[in-house]
């Protein structure tokens, strides 16, 4: 049997916490007891014959509305409610046990069968689902326990027991499920529909009262026919849910009338009366529920048909709009009759008004550009002979003499014997595309024309990082062809010492979509290497999509030579300055200092004479010695010979000690340098240190300075720090003083870098880096 699963497998009642589960179980017990009480109110006494037992029907509906994991607890709670009622009715223990056993089996057979087939709450909206539900719940479940139920009470017969449960499961269970669906559904229903339902229920209840309960109703059996319009109303307007609820109303009042000796089913024995009542209700319920399912099926089919028609209409409208938006037209040429049918879009595509096409193949041929007609007819002839799909592009001439481009695709369909029957195809207006292609082609030609006459080297690359274009000056510079340079061919001309750095810079910038600037040596057509400044920027199209890079390259070899010459001149100037300082230092030391020393000797001799000038001579001697010390310090500042004799590190350390003693400044000197450094590097570091310490002593406002020398791979670093007042670096560089500028120039001459970090009230840090053991870039041969 095929399963009829619901669209949603989640039950309407889905407790999560233990507290919620406890509420469901307690509610089940209470409601089951109340259902049993209602069933007890409908029993025929003193025979104790139940025309209908609502308890099992209610409990089946409740199981279908809850998750299967709590079914055992729900079933036990429901049977407990039944047992409480049976005890209150003082039924024999054996009867209670048999009734509970029958109820449990019936409930499980109905609930498990329906849940297995429907996957949850059944929707009885077609004959198949109603039949399937009736098989498990209305027939199989009552049939399996009718014998047990009839043996529990002596007055019951097998048929009464069977019909009692079947009637309840056919009407009460669907009615209960319909109310649960209304409570849990989020679909808003109109007030008019609720009003209609209420009017129908009230009218049906009134007629049922006069048919089954009113005084003298037993003498008016024809009143039964008055119920038919209302049952038809419920079936046609409210489906199986409305029908099941209507039968519940009719059945409740009919059973009450029979119990009280009224209505058309009270003219024989109690068993006969109950059987007649049950058969009437079962026939009415099954007949009108089948009618309701047929009506719902018909409505569903009509609704599906309407949706299908609407979807088809929308699809056709979308297709028409798409054809209009895309300028697509279709045609069909009946080869036998010669009639050529065009859509209105195709007529617009050829500049014709609606209905303006002649409808023949010759009328179409007259619209084709004369230069393209022969080729187009050849394509058509080939399609007629081979039957293969064909494509092509051609020009058409509008009535206003303007020329437009058409792209077509068509195919010939033949009879079984291979005779051409009709040709069907589509045409697309590609005029704008052709114009855009021509514009792009013209733009590319203009760009290449400008690029080939530009005095710079220009290249372009695609999104795959491979170069796609080089202008004429580039090709003339390298002496290679476009095919040799495109892709990665350009890299063959880059100097071997520069290629890795060049590729790394390009790749890193490409991945980040950033502008880059790099210098490298590129081999010229004569074999000489020339320095190139290459600037690349990312390219984006009108939609903002990345398309690659474009670069401009300039030969800067002459500029680098000029920079080298300037650097050499500056170097010589500094060296001359150093030589002059050395000369002055030697003169101060060998001349002035010696003379001052002799003066000290003379004064010492004068001091030996016991005269009045003794105190004056001592003072003169002290002053003379101070002058000598100052002159000697000046000599060391101008030319520190200790760099040559003691080494760079020791010489710098010695000078720091002397400066500390003279200026009363505490210098924390640290060194991690073990290598022997070139004298020019040492001299540069000393001059920068002298300038930095003099500035710190004069302007920082603190008496403690840190000096550190570091050695890393191929590099010497010197760091001078103080925590003083600090200053604005930009303002100082643009001022009248030459101290900072001199420091920068000295460091540049040894291919080093200097970084000055200072802010007012945040101290000063000077960081110098000088390469050691590497060739001077400015001294490298060009070419």
Order of alpha helices (4+ residues) and beta strands (2+ residues): alpha-beta-beta-alpha-alpha-alpha-alpha-alpha-alpha-alpha-alpha-alpha-beta-beta-alpha-alpha-alpha-beta-beta-beta-alpha-beta-beta-alpha-alpha-alpha-beta-beta-beta-alpha-alpha-alpha-alpha-alpha-beta-alpha-beta-beta-alpha-alpha-beta-beta
